[in-house]
Amino acid sequence: MSRFQDFLEEMGWEACLNCSKYCHAGKTVYIQNEDMDGLYWWYETEHFIIDIHDFFIKREKMADSFPDMSRFMTFSSSYIKSANGECFSPYQTLTANTMFVASMENTNFRFLLHANFPFLSVGVNIKKKMITDYLSSHMETNPKTVSEVFFDTRELVTKPLEKLANSILNCNMSSPAAEIFLEAKAKEWLSITLDAYFNKETEKSISVPDEKAIVNVANYISDHYALDIPQELLEKIAMMSGTKLKNLFKQKYQMSITEYAQRKRMNIAETLLSTTKLEIRDVAKSVGYTSHSRFTTLFKKYKGIYPREVKKLGDMDSAAHTCQNDLGKCCHCSSNQ
C-alpha cells in the first residue's frame, strides 16, 4: 500500500475494491459520512499525482483546517466541473468551469461547500521533483515564483485545461497505454500553465485609469445582473469606445462582457435553486430569463449540471448517492463517467 493511500485512509477514506468508474491505472477510495458521500481516484508517479474528486455534499460544510500534504505534493491545480462553494485565504470561488489552485505548504485553507450539490474536479498535483526537473532551467524555482506560475494563470488556463480534464475523466485505457497517456496529460497540463505565464509576462498591461473603468463596468453588471444592459450604457460608464471596452474587459477577466453577466446570473440561480423552494421557471425569471430553455442551456454550460438535477439532488436521500456491499464496492463505481 502506498504512503499516500495510508494517508487517505487515516483521513477516513476507505479502499474501494473492484472500482471501475475511472481509469484502472489509478486507485480509488470512498467515503460516506454525515457531510458527504463519494469517491477519490488518483494516479501517482515520482513527478505528480493526477486525481479526481467525485462526491456529493449532503449538508453545508465549513472546513476550517486542512491536512499537511506537502510531503506528497507541492502545488495543486484542479479544473472544477461541478461545485458550489468558496475557498478562503486566498479567496477562490468553487464553481463549475473554474480553476482551483493551492500551495500545499499552506495549511490555513478554509472551505465552505454548500449542501445538496455534487463536487466533481480533475487535478494535477505537482511534486517537488517535477518542479525541479521541468522548471529549474526556465526560472528561479523558489516557492514564491512557482506559486505565481499557478495563481497568476488561473483564469488564463481554464478553457484549455477543460479539454484535458475531460480526457482524463473519460480515459478507459489499460496498462501500459494508460500510464503513457496520463504521463502525457500531466506534462501537457504543466506546459499549458507555463505557456500562459510567460505569455502574460510579455502582454501589455492595462493602465491604472482604464483598469478602474473596467472594474466599474464589472461592478455595475454585478449590481444589475438581471437586466439587459445596453452596450452603449457600459461604454458611457467606462468612458471608452465599444471596441476598447470589449478588448480590455476580456484582457482583465478572460471572458467577454456577455459571459461575465451570464456567469453572474448562473451563480445567483445556483444559490436560489439549492437553498429555496422556488420553481425553476421562477428562478429563471428572477435572474433575467423569460425563456426556460435558454436558462437551462446556460445553467448546464456554466454549472455542469441541469437545474432540475440541483432540485432533485436536494430531495434525494443520501443513501441513493453512495452504498457499500460486502465486497467493499460502492455503487458510484459501477457506472462510467
C-alpha positions, 0 to 999 in steps of 0.5 A, spaced: 500 500 500 502 506 498 504 512 503 499 516 500 493 511 500 495 510 508 494 517 508 487 517 505 485 512 509 487 515 516 483 521 513 477 516 513 477 514 506 476 507 505 479 502 499 474 501 494 475 494 491 473 492 484 472 500 482 471 501 475 468 508 474 475 511 472 481 509 469 484 502 472 491 505 472 489 509 478 486 507 485 480 509 488 477 510 495 470 512 498 467 515 503 460 516 506 459 520 512 454 525 515 457 531 510 458 527 504 458 521 500 463 519 494 469 517 491 477 519 490 481 516 484 488 518 483 494 516 479 501 517 482 508 517 479 515 520 482 513 527 478 505 528 480 499 525 482 493 526 477 486 525 481 479 526 481 474 528 486 467 525 485 462 526 491 456 529 493 455 534 499 449 532 503 449 538 508 453 545 508 460 544 510 465 549 513 472 546 513 476 550 517 483 546 517 486 542 512 491 536 512 499 537 511 500 534 504 506 537 502 510 531 503 506 528 497 505 534 493 507 541 492 502 545 488 495 543 486 491 545 480 484 542 479 479 544 473 472 544 477 466 541 473 461 541 478 461 545 485 458 550 489 462 553 494 468 558 496 475 557 498 478 562 503 485 565 504 486 566 498 479 567 496 477 562 490 470 561 488 468 553 487 464 553 481 463 549 475 468 551 469 473 554 474 480 553 476 482 551 483 489 552 485 493 551 492 500 551 495 500 545 499 505 548 504 499 552 506 495 549 511 490 555 513 485 553 507 478 554 509 472 551 505 465 552 505 461 547 500 454 548 500 449 542 501 445 538 496 450 539 490 455 534 487 463 536 487 466 533 481 474 536 479 480 533 475 487 535 478 494 535 477 498 535 483 505 537 482 511 534 486 517 537 488 521 533 483 517 535 477 518 542 479 525 541 479 526 537 473 521 541 468 522 548 471 529 549 474 532 551 467 526 556 465 526 560 472 528 561 479 524 555 482 523 558 489 516 557 492 514 564 491 515 564 483 512 557 482 506 559 486 505 565 481 506 560 475 499 557 478 495 563 481 497 568 476 494 563 470 488 561 473 483 564 469 488 564 463 488 556 463 481 554 464 478 553 457 484 549 455 485 545 461 477 543 460 479 539 454 484 535 458 480 534 464 475 531 460 480 526 457 482 524 463 475 523 466 473 519 460 480 515 459 478 507 459 485 505 457 489 499 460 496 498 462 501 500 459 497 505 454 494 508 460 500 510 464 503 513 457 497 517 456 496 520 463 504 521 463 502 525 457 496 529 460 500 531 466 506 534 462 501 537 457 497 540 463 504 543 466 506 546 459 499 549 458 500 553 465 507 555 463 505 557 456 500 562 459 505 565 464 510 567 460 505 569 455 502 574 460 509 576 462 510 579 455 502 582 454 501 589 455 498 591 461 492 595 462 493 602 465 491 604 472 485 609 469 482 604 464 483 598 469 478 602 474 473 603 468 473 596 467 472 594 474 466 599 474 463 596 468 464 589 472 461 592 478 455 595 475 453 588 471 454 585 478 449 590 481 444 589 475 445 582 473 438 581 471 437 586 466 439 587 459 444 592 459 445 596 453 452 596 450 452 603 449 450 604 457 457 600 459 461 604 454 458 611 457 460 608 464 467 606 462 468 612 458 471 608 452 469 606 445 465 599 444 471 596 441 476 598 447 471 596 452 470 589 449 478 588 448 480 590 455 474 587 459 476 580 456 484 582 457 482 583 465 477 577 466 478 572 460 471 572 458 467 577 454 462 582 457 456 577 455 459 571 459 461 575 465 453 577 466 451 570 464 456 567 469 453 572 474 446 570 473 448 562 473 451 563 480 445 567 483 440 561 480 445 556 483 444 559 490 436 560 489 435 553 486 439 549 492 437 553 498 429 555 496 423 552 494 422 556 488 420 553 481 425 553 476 421 557 471 421 562 477 428 562 478 429 563 471 425 569 471 428 572 477 435 572 474 433 575 467 430 569 463 423 569 460 425 563 456 426 556 460 430 553 455 435 558 454 436 558 462 437 551 462 442 551 456 446 556 460 445 553 467 448 546 464 454 550 460 456 554 466 454 549 472 455 542 469 449 540 471 441 541 469 437 545 474 432 540 475 438 535 477 440 541 483 432 540 485 432 533 485 439 532 488 436 536 494 430 531 495 434 525 494 436 521 500 443 520 501 443 513 501 441 513 493 448 517 492 453 512 495 452 504 498 457 499 500 456 491 499 460 486 502 465 486 497 467 493 499 464 496 492 460 502 492 455 503 487 458 510 484 463 505 481 459 501 477 457 506 472 462 510 467 463 517 467 
